[in-house]
Amino acid sequence: MNPSIVQQISECFVKPQLTTEESKQPCYLTPWDLAMLAVQYIQKGLLFKKPPATHSQQDFINTLLDKLKQSLSLTLVHFYPLAGRLATVKNENPPAYSVFVDCNNSPGAKFIHAVLDMTISDILSPTYVPLVVQSLFDHDRALNIDGHTRPLLSIQVTELVDGVFIGCSMNHSLGDGTSYWNFLNAWSEIFQAQEKGTLSISYPPIIQRWFLDGHGPMINLPLKHQEEFMNRYEAPPLKERVFHFSLESIAKVKVKANAEVNTSEISSFQSLSALVWRSITRARHLPHDQVTSCRLAINNRSRLAPPLPENYFGNCVQTVRGVTTVGQLLEHSLGWAAWKLHEAVVGHTDKEVRGFVEAWLQSPSLYQLHQFFDPQSVMMGSSPRFNMYGNEFGLGKAIALRSGYAHKFDGKVSSYPGHEGGGSIDLEVCLSPDNMTALESDVEFMNAVSSS
């Protein structure tokens, strides 16, 4: 047995503990949901230390697995679409497909127990995230459209020598990062309270989807063949590294950015994103007339009028971007680049959000990962605002967060809260080996990086 290979011990399926009348109905997908069909599952996971040995390790893991499955079953009562499968209705004239979630015709969410003969140090000590981390998740390379035959939610609990990794793969057509972490937060909350047998959670999800007036709930995709969904993406060779930024370091970057353009309106995250954009662009040694952009994932819930609540379960996310040439980006200041990103964010209003949906309905299209793989640009995903380290599962606070294979390309940067909290941020940066080496030699960038 190769000690660096994850060995699957068992798998089963978990259904909601109760079947509600609401869960017997189809869950229809919005334009934001449908646009995700050709991209990959969300894959994020938390690494925990094993507790001090007070009894046999086998008893510990068996008890943990039983509690995780029981609490997952309770959580799925609230998040019942995650226990379903995708279903498609084909229309012959004109040719079109309508995709929705069938919450009844499914064995449930998948639950895997696996082992890996490695330590926490083996995972966290290397400078670059080891490839074995990708094996800590199910649904490797799966597209969301595969949810017709694969579970929409898969949990993989991998036992390490001295730790436990809980990796969650969720179909991105069902929800965005906000929805993903709301689910994890609810599962953790129910886990902590399950001895009381309670089903209540602090922020129950709102499953009913948001549609523009006069549209939905069933939306046709004008495709002649279902194969048009299936543009498989293979990531290029990448190095992946997590860079840590303390609150003090971020504050300095923010003060510098605002001072350079005589304002106080640029946020910490816009300032940090501008630093990353400029530093990665410098590392790439691109021609000065080359167009470059920095995309920011942006939550539409608060931008709609009236706004949607944060516990709206579904996709409600787009990207905004700052665009310029390499020469302009590098010749101007950090503040100049940060202001471009600030303008993109503040310009994303209710009118812009609704305009995007109206345009999509006139000409539906699916996001393709190869379109996001732009070797001249940077994509800032996820968010340090998500409550990632509040998920404990009886194991105390996680010591690290890692992601799977999904959505990785040269210039993809995912932002997470730092482990110590308090406004610190971890950036998971994916770059080609040469570009990563150049970034690590970038003085402005590395001066802002803090020791973990």
N, C-alpha and C positions, 0 to 999 in steps of 0.2 A: 504493500500500500504506500503510495506517495504521500508523505505527510503534508505536503502543500496543496493537496487537492481536497476539496470539500466532498465529504461522503454523506449521501442522503440516507437517513435511518428509517424514516417513515413519512407518510403523507396521508392526509384525510381532508374531508370537506366539512365546513362549518356553515350551518344555516342559521337564520335569525331564530331566536328562542320562541318568539311568537309571530304568528302570521296576522297582520292587520288587514283591514279591508282596503286601506290605501295601497298596500304593497301588492294587491292582486291586480292592480291596474298597470298598463304600460307606462313607462317613464320616457317621455318624448325628449328629444335632443334639440337644443337651440342652434342657431348658426355658429356660435362660438364653440359649442360642443362638437358639431359635425365637422368643422374645419380641422379638428384634431385627429380625425380618423386615420390619417396616413403617417402620423408620427408615433413615437414610442411611449410606453408606460412611464409614469413617474416612479422613480426608484430612489428612495432615501432610507437610511437606516441608522440606528443608534447602537453604540458599543458600550456595554456595561461591564464593570468588574463583578466577578462572582463574589458573593458574600463569604465571610470567613467560614471555614468548614466546621459546622456544628453537628452534622450528621453526614451520611454517605452522599457523595456527589450524585449518585443515581437517584436517590430519593429527592434531592434538591431539584434536579432537572425535570423529573417526572411531575413533581408538585407544581413547578413553574409552568410546564406545558399545559397541565390540566387547567390551571387558573387562567392562562392566556386564552385557551379555547373557550372556556366558559364565559369569560368577560367579552370575548369577541362575539360570541353568539348573542349576548345581551346588547352589545353596541350595534350589531347589524339590524336589530329591531328598528333603530332610528335611521340607520344608513342602509336601508334595505336594497336600493339599487346595486350596491356593491356585491350583493349575493346573487345577482342575476346574470344574464348573458345578453349579448347583442342579438337582435333579430332584424331581418331585412324583408321588406315587401318590394317585389319587383313590379314595376309598371311597364307594360309593353308599348303603349302608344300615347304620348311619346315615350321613348326609352328613359327610364329613371329608376332610382333606388330610394327607398325611404328606410332609414335606420332608426331603431329605437331600442330601449332596454326592456326585455321580457323578464320580469322579476319572479316568474313562477317556474319556468322551464329550465331549471339549473340545479346542479347538486350543491351549490353554495360557493363560498369563498374557500380558497385552497390554503391549507396549513401544513407546512413542512418542518420536520425536525432533521437537522443535519449536524455533523461534527467536522471540526478542522483541527488538526494537530499542530496548532500554532498558538503563540501567546499574543497578548495585547501589544507587547513591545514589537513583535514581528510585524504587526499591522501599522503601528504609529511611529516607530523609530525611523524607518527609511525616509530620506528626503522626499522621494516621490511616492505617491500612493501605489502600493503594489497591485498587480493585476488580479491577484487572488480575491481582492475586494469585490470584483465584479461577480464572482461566484457565490457571494453571500446574498444574492437576489435571485428570485425566480423570474421567468419571462425575459430572459436574455435575448435582446434583439427583436422581441415581439413588437408588432405594430398594434395600435389600438383596434384596428379593424379585426384583428385576430380574436377579439373578444366574442366573436360568434361561437368559437369552439374552445376558447381558453377562459379561465376564470377572470372576472373583472378586478378581483382583488386576490393577491397571493401573499401570504406571510411566511417568511422563512426564518426560523429560529436556529441559529448556528452556535453550537457550543464550542468554545475555544478552551485551551488548557486552563486559563485563569479568567475567562470572560464569557460573555454572551452577547451575540450580535442579533438584533431584531431588525430584519430587512423587510420593507413593505413595498410591494409593486402594485400600483393602482392605475387602472385604465384612465388615460388622460382625457378621453372623451366624456367621462363622467364628472370630472372636476379638475380645478386648477390647484395651484399650491396652497391657496387659502383653504379650499375644501379639503385637501389632503391633510393638512396639519390640524384642521378642526376635527377630522375623523380621529387622528392619532390622539389628540388631546382628550376627546370623549372616551376613547378606548382606555386610556390611562386612568381617567377619572372613575370609570366603571370598575376597572381592575382594583383600584384602591378601596372601592365601596362594596365590592361584590359579596363580601361576607354578610352584608345586610340584605342581599337579594334585590337591590334597588335597580330600577330601570331609568331613573331620572338622571339627567345631565344638565350642566349649567347652561349650555348653549345648544339646544336641540337644532338640528339642521332644518332648513327650509327647502324641501325637496321640489316643490312646485316651481317649474321653470319660468323664466322671464322671456317673453316674446314681444316684439313690436306689435302695436295694435294692428289687427287685421291679418296677422300672420300666425302660423302654427295651429295646433301643436305638431302636425305632421308636415315635414318639409321635404320636398323632393330634391335629390341630387341628380342633375341631368347627365348621367353617365350611361354609356351604352353597354359597358362590360364591367363587372365587379373587379376585374383585374386592374382597372384604372386606380383602385385604391392602393395597389400593391407595389409601390416603388420602394424597394428595400434599400436601406442605407447602411453602408459599412464605414465606420470611422477610420480616418487615416491614422498612421502611427503617431501617438501623442505621449507627452509626459504630463502628468497631473500632479499638482502640488498645492498644498493648503498654506496660504500666507495669513498671518495673524496681525491685526491692527488694533492696538489698545485705544481706549477712549481718548487718552491724551494725544496720541499720534493723529487720530482722525480729527480732533479739534484743531490741531496745528494746520492740517491740510485745509480745513474749512476756513479758518481765519485767513490763510494765505490767499485762497481762491476769492473770497469776498473782498479782501483789501485790494486785490489787483484790478478789480472792475468797480470799486467804490460802491459796494452794496452790502446788504446784510441778508439778502433773500435766498442765497444759494444754500441748499441743505448739506448736511454732512455726507449723505450718500451720493448726492450729485457731485460733490467735490471729490470724493474717493473714486467715483466712476470716471471722472475726467482724468484723474491721475493714472488710472489703469489704462484708459484709452490712449493717452499720450505715450505712456511707457511701452505698451505693447506695439504701438505703431512705430516708435523709435527702434524697437528691437527687430522689427521686420525689415528695415532698410528698404522701404518702398520708394518709388519715384515720387518726386515732389508734386507732380500733377495728378497723381493717383487719387481718386475719390475714396474716402474712408468714412465710416459711420460708427456710432456707438448706439446700440439699441438697449433700451431699458424695459423690462417687463413692468406693466402698470395695471393695477387693480381698478376695474371700472365700477365697482360697487358704489363707492362714495361719489363718483363723478356723474352718475345718472341723476336726473331730477324727475321725480323724487328718487332718493338713493335707495339701493338695495342694502339690506342688513348684511353684516359681515358673516353671518352664519347661513347665507344663501349657498346652497350646495349645487355646484355646477361650475362651468367655466364662465368667468366674467373678467377676462384678462386679454390685453393686447400688448403691443410694443409701441413705444415712441422712440424717436431717434434724433440725434444730432448728426448733421452731415457737413463735411467740408473736404478740402484736399489735404493731403499729407503735409504739403508745404505750409499751408495756412495753420494747421493744427500745431505743428512743431515750432513755427516762427512766432506764434502768439503765446500768451501766458496760459498757465493752468486756469486762472480765473476766466479767461476768454472761452476756453473749452467747456468749463463748468456752466457758464452762462448759457451756452448753446443747449446744454442738456436741461437746464432750468426752464428755458423757454419752451422746449418740447413738452415738458411735464405740465406746466401751467396752461399750455395751449390745448391740452387734452380735456375738453369740456363735454358736457352732455350732448351738445350739437355734433361734436366730432365722433363720439361713441355711436350715436344713433345713425350718423351718416355712414359709418363703416358697415353697420348691420344692414342698412338699406341697400348699399352698394353690393354687399355680399349676396343678398336675396335676389338682386337683379342678375348677378353672375356668380353663382356659387363656386367655390374652389376649396381645395384641401391644402393645408400646409404641407410642404415637403421638406424633409431635413436637409436635402442637398441645397435647397434655396437659402437656408440659414447658414450653411457652411460657406462663408464669404471670407476668403483669406486676406482681405484688406480691412476687415471690420471686427468689432468686438460686440458680444452679446452678454448683457448682465441679466442673469436669471435668478430665481428664487428671491428671498427677502430676509434681511436680519430682523424684521419685525415679527416673524412667525415664532410661536412658542414651541421651540424644538426641544429645549432641555428641561421643560416641565413634565415630560413624559417619563415616569419612573418605573412602573410595572413591578413594584416591590423590590427593586434592585438599587434604589438610590438614584442619584443623578447620573446620567450618562457621562462618560469621559470624552466622547468624540462622536461626531456625525460624519458619515460617509455616504456616497451615492454610487449607483450602479453604472452600467455601460451606457444607458440611454442619454440621448441628446448631448453627446460629446463631439466637439470639433475644435479646430484651431481658432482660438479667440473666444471660446465659451467660458464665462466666469459665473460661478454660482456663489451667492452671498448668504452667509449664515450668521446668526449671533455668535459671538465669541463665548467660549466655555465659561469664562468668569462673569459674563453678563455685563451690566452697567454701561451698555452702549458700545462695547467692543464688537469687532466684526472679523469673521474668518472669510477669506475669499478662496474658493476652490478654482484654480486656474488651469485650463487645458490649452496646451500649445504644442506645436511640433518641437522635436528635440532641439533643433538649432535655435528656434525662437525663444524657447525656455531658457537656454543657456545665455542668450543675449539679454533677456529680461533680468536674469539674476546678476548681471553685470551693470544694470542700469542704476546709476547712483541715486537719482531722485526717487525712484521707486523703492529701492532697498533701504534708503534712509528713513522711509516712512513705515517700513515693516517692523513689527515688534517681536521680541522673543516670546514664545508661547509660555 
